[in-house]
Amino acid sequence: MNPFISRLRRLDEVIFAYPRITLLIVAATTALFATQVPSVRMISDFADLLPQQHPYIKLHNEIRDTFGG
């Protein structure tokens, strides 16, 4: 049998043999990530999404720097 499949079956056995411990680990991980949510910042700048090496974008950047915008 494939070693990866064997490990997955063993993991499955452990998870279902100890459901409370599994639930505790999942809850602790969730709580850890939940404490980090206030520090997450979503910053999206449209210019960062453009391919900066494309000739049109290079021209746009030159014009923007010259005329503002």
C-alpha positions as CSV (number, residue, x, y, z in Angstrom):
1,M,0.0,0.0,0.0
2,N,1.1,3.5,-0.7
3,P,2.9,5.1,2.3
4,F,0.9,8.3,1.9
5,I,-2.4,6.4,2.1
6,S,-1.2,4.5,5.1
7,R,-0.4,7.8,6.9
8,L,-3.8,9.2,6.0
9,R,-5.5,6.1,7.4
10,R,-3.5,6.4,10.6
11,L,-4.4,10.0,10.9
12,D,-8.1,9.2,10.3
13,E,-7.9,6.6,13.1
14,V,-6.3,9.0,15.6
15,I,-8.8,11.8,14.8
16,F,-11.8,9.6,15.3
17,A,-10.3,7.8,18.3
18,Y,-9.9,11.1,20.2
19,P,-12.7,13.5,19.1
20,R,-12.4,15.8,22.1
21,I,-8.7,16.4,21.6
22,T,-9.3,17.0,17.9
23,L,-12.1,19.5,18.7
24,L,-9.9,21.2,21.3
25,I,-7.1,21.6,18.8
26,V,-9.4,23.0,16.1
27,A,-11.0,25.4,18.7
28,A,-7.6,26.5,19.9
29,T,-6.4,27.1,16.3
30,T,-9.6,29.0,15.5
31,A,-9.2,31.2,18.7
32,L,-5.6,31.9,17.8
33,F,-6.5,33.1,14.3
34,A,-9.5,35.1,15.7
35,T,-7.2,37.1,18.0
36,Q,-5.2,38.1,14.9
37,V,-8.2,39.4,12.9
38,P,-8.1,43.0,14.3
39,S,-4.6,43.4,12.9
40,V,-5.5,42.4,9.4
41,R,-5.5,45.3,7.0
42,M,-7.0,45.0,3.5
43,I,-5.2,47.4,1.2
44,S,-5.9,47.4,-2.5
45,D,-4.3,49.8,-4.9
46,F,-5.5,49.4,-8.5
47,A,-2.0,50.4,-9.8
48,D,-0.4,47.5,-8.0
49,L,-2.6,45.1,-10.1
50,L,-1.3,46.4,-13.4
51,P,1.7,44.8,-15.2
52,Q,4.4,47.4,-14.7
53,Q,6.5,46.2,-17.5
54,H,3.8,46.7,-20.2
55,P,4.6,49.7,-22.5
56,Y,1.1,51.2,-22.0
57,I,1.5,51.1,-18.2
58,K,5.0,52.6,-18.4
59,L,3.6,55.5,-20.5
60,H,0.7,55.9,-18.1
61,N,3.2,56.1,-15.2
62,E,5.3,58.7,-17.0
63,I,2.2,60.8,-17.8
64,R,0.8,60.4,-14.3
65,D,4.2,61.6,-12.8
66,T,4.2,64.5,-15.1
67,F,0.6,65.7,-15.0
68,G,-0.5,64.1,-11.7
69,G,-3.5,62.0,-11.3
